[in-house]
């Protein structure tokens, strides 16, 4: 199944965070995966220099990727690719903690996922993580903390049911707690309605089923509401899901074309989408890949007003290929273009209304939506 890339470390697709969904097989058209800049467990990015990762076989894929020289290509061990496929179904193994690195180098909990082991252990956003399994973090990269939280650094001792011991500090009080790892699911589509007339739908990634969740959210919006489709920070996912998302708002027609080794393919919207409800798409520099494809389609088809800042600029397509040693290489095989023939590589998508740094992009989007309504 096609999927568009999301940001990976150059030429290595490290212990990935399973964020996106869909069952991939060798030879299916795919893309790369994001690095989760927020430090979520869903996007571990550790990228060791060794030829293998904790004894996992990546040799053949690594050699092929190195020869390819493309920054979006990636190499996976069989175990990593299996995790990737699970992640395509919107699942990951972890504690439910997302972390961020503060300007002074501390690792801080930025989010605790609802009904997760971390929430049951009493971990709260804002808690500082001092140690993991007794080892101090000492200002190390957030990727190291993420890897250790998920157990990616010791995969033979990780997995659902394993535990991690955290040293935490809150309001000057330090303590330790043991948190179990579990297989968790991600909520890729969330709906809020903070004021009458506007239903905001945030899509964090295009995992399997995201398009139907988006359709359900649109259909459940109160009559007369405009839709604010928030794609900020959406690093992409499956091309088919992004095309399905376009089908929610279009009555058939072209969404994008993409090539695989020079052979062109077309993605079309299904007929019968909602073409009447006022629609604003909110984007930023973290809007990537298939999220850019969706944005470009809605913009080119004059279905939505795009508000925010220029998107990332990621329009390549990768294909996974299993190697003799069982490792998997993903190599760039083509690019996609919008209905009007625009490519997004490097330049990204320019919004119809560019919001200056420091301005409230969501407030601007709501103002535009009010005008459309």
VENFEN-V448151 format. One record per residue. RES is the residue in one small letter. PHI is phi as a letter, one per 40 degrees, with the letter a starting at -180 (NA if undefined). Layout:
res->RES phi->PHI
res->RES phi->PHI
This chain:
res->x phi->NA
res->x phi->c
res->x phi->a
res->x phi->c
res->x phi->c
res->x phi->b
res->x phi->c
res->x phi->b
res->x phi->d
res->x phi->d
res->x phi->g
res->x phi->b
res->x phi->b
res->x phi->d
res->x phi->c
res->x phi->c
res->x phi->c
res->x phi->c
res->x phi->b
res->x phi->b
res->x phi->b
res->x phi->i
res->x phi->c
res->x phi->b
res->x phi->b
res->x phi->d
res->x phi->g
res->x phi->c
res->x phi->c
res->x phi->b
res->x phi->a
res->x phi->c
res->x phi->b
res->x phi->c
res->x phi->b
res->x phi->f
res->x phi->c
res->x phi->c
res->x phi->g
res->x phi->c
res->x phi->c
res->x phi->c
res->x phi->a
res->x phi->c
res->x phi->b
res->x phi->d
res->x phi->b
res->x phi->c
res->x phi->c
res->x phi->c
res->x phi->c
res->x phi->b
res->x phi->b
res->x phi->f
res->x phi->g
res->x phi->c
res->x phi->c
res->x phi->b
res->x phi->d
res->x phi->c
res->x phi->c
res->x phi->c
res->x phi->c
res->x phi->c
res->x phi->c
res->x phi->c
res->x phi->c
res->x phi->c
res->x phi->g
res->x phi->c
res->x phi->c
res->x phi->c
res->x phi->c
res->x phi->a
res->x phi->b
res->x phi->b
res->x phi->c
res->x phi->d
res->x phi->c
res->x phi->c
res->x phi->c
res->x phi->c
res->x phi->c
res->x phi->c
res->x phi->c
res->x phi->c
res->x phi->c
res->x phi->c
res->x phi->c
res->x phi->g
res->x phi->b
res->x phi->a
res->x phi->b
res->x phi->a
res->x phi->c
res->x phi->g
res->x phi->b
res->x phi->b
res->x phi->b
res->x phi->b
res->x phi->b
res->x phi->c
res->x phi->d
res->x phi->c
res->x phi->g
res->x phi->c
res->x phi->c
res->x phi->b
res->x phi->c
res->x phi->c
res->x phi->a
res->x phi->b
res->x phi->c
res->x phi->c
res->x phi->f
res->x phi->b
res->x phi->d
res->x phi->c
res->x phi->c
res->x phi->c
res->x phi->c
res->x phi->g
res->x phi->c
res->x phi->b
res->x phi->d
res->x phi->g
res->x phi->c
res->x phi->c
res->x phi->c
res->x phi->c
res->x phi->b
res->x phi->b
res->x phi->f
res->x phi->g
res->x phi->b
res->x phi->c
res->x phi->c
res->x phi->f
res->x phi->g
res->x phi->c
res->x phi->c
res->x phi->c
res->x phi->c
res->x phi->c
res->x phi->c
res->x phi->c
res->x phi->d
res->x phi->c
res->x phi->c
res->x phi->c
res->x phi->g
res->x phi->c
res->x phi->c
res->x phi->b
res->x phi->d
res->x phi->c
res->x phi->b
res->x phi->b
res->x phi->h
res->x phi->d
res->x phi->g
res->x phi->c
res->x phi->b
res->x phi->b
res->x phi->b
res->x phi->b
res->x phi->c
res->x phi->b
res->x phi->b
res->x phi->a
res->x phi->f
res->x phi->g
res->x phi->b
res->x phi->b
res->x phi->a
res->x phi->b
res->x phi->a
res->x phi->b
res->x phi->b
res->x phi->c
res->x phi->c
res->x phi->a
res->x phi->c
res->x phi->b
res->x phi->b
res->x phi->b
res->x phi->c
res->x phi->c
res->x phi->b
res->x phi->b
res->x phi->b
res->x phi->b
res->x phi->a
res->x phi->c
res->x phi->a
res->x phi->d
res->x phi->g
res->x phi->b
res->x phi->b
res->x phi->c
res->x phi->b
res->x phi->c
res->x phi->b
res->x phi->c
res->x phi->a
res->x phi->b
res->x phi->c
res->x phi->c
res->x phi->g
res->x phi->c
res->x phi->c
res->x phi->c
res->x phi->c
res->x phi->c
res->x phi->d
res->x phi->c
res->x phi->c
res->x phi->c
res->x phi->c
res->x phi->c
res->x phi->c
res->x phi->d
res->x phi->d
res->x phi->g
res->x phi->c
res->x phi->c
res->x phi->b
res->x phi->b
res->x phi->c
res->x phi->c
res->x phi->b
res->x phi->c
res->x phi->g
res->x phi->c
res->x phi->c
res->x phi->h
res->x phi->i
res->x phi->c
res->x phi->d
res->x phi->c
res->x phi->c
res->x phi->c
res->x phi->c
res->x phi->c
res->x phi->c
res->x phi->c
res->x phi->c
res->x phi->c
res->x phi->b
res->x phi->b
res->x phi->b
res->x phi->g
res->x phi->g
res->x phi->c
res->x phi->b
res->x phi->a
res->x phi->b
res->x phi->a
res->x phi->b
res->x phi->b
res->x phi->f
res->x phi->g
res->x phi->c
res->x phi->c
res->x phi->b
res->x phi->b
res->x phi->b
res->x phi->b
res->x phi->c
res->x phi->c
res->x phi->c
res->x phi->g
res->x phi->c
res->x phi->c
res->x phi->b
res->x phi->b
res->x phi->c
res->x phi->d
res->x phi->b
res->x phi->b
res->x phi->b
res->x phi->b
res->x phi->b
res->x phi->a
res->x phi->c
res->x phi->c
res->x phi->c
res->x phi->b
res->x phi->f
res->x phi->c
res->x phi->c
res->x phi->c
res->x phi->c
res->x phi->c
res->x phi->d
res->x phi->c
res->x phi->c
res->x phi->c
res->x phi->c
res->x phi->c
res->x phi->c
res->x phi->f
res->x phi->c
res->x phi->a
res->x phi->c
res->x phi->c
res->x phi->b
res->x phi->h
res->x phi->b
res->x phi->d
res->x phi->c
res->x phi->c
res->x phi->g
res->x phi->b
res->x phi->b
res->x phi->c
res->x phi->b
res->x phi->b
res->x phi->b
res->x phi->c
res->x phi->a
res->x phi->c
res->x phi->c
res->x phi->d
res->x phi->c
res->x phi->g
res->x phi->c
res->x phi->b
res->x phi->b
res->x phi->b
res->x phi->b
res->x phi->c
res->x phi->b
res->x phi->i
res->x phi->b
res->x phi->b
res->x phi->b
res->x phi->c
res->x phi->d
res->x phi->c
res->x phi->g
res->x phi->c
res->x phi->c
res->x phi->b
res->x phi->d
res->x phi->g
res->x phi->c
res->x phi->g
res->x phi->b
res->x phi->c
res->x phi->c
res->x phi->c
res->x phi->b
res->x phi->c
res->x phi->c
res->x phi->c
res->x phi->d
res->x phi->g
res->x phi->c
res->x phi->c
res->x phi->c
res->x phi->c
res->x phi->c
res->x phi->c
res->x phi->c
res->x phi->c
res->x phi->c
res->x phi->c
res->x phi->c
res->x phi->c
res->x phi->c
res->x phi->c
res->x phi->c
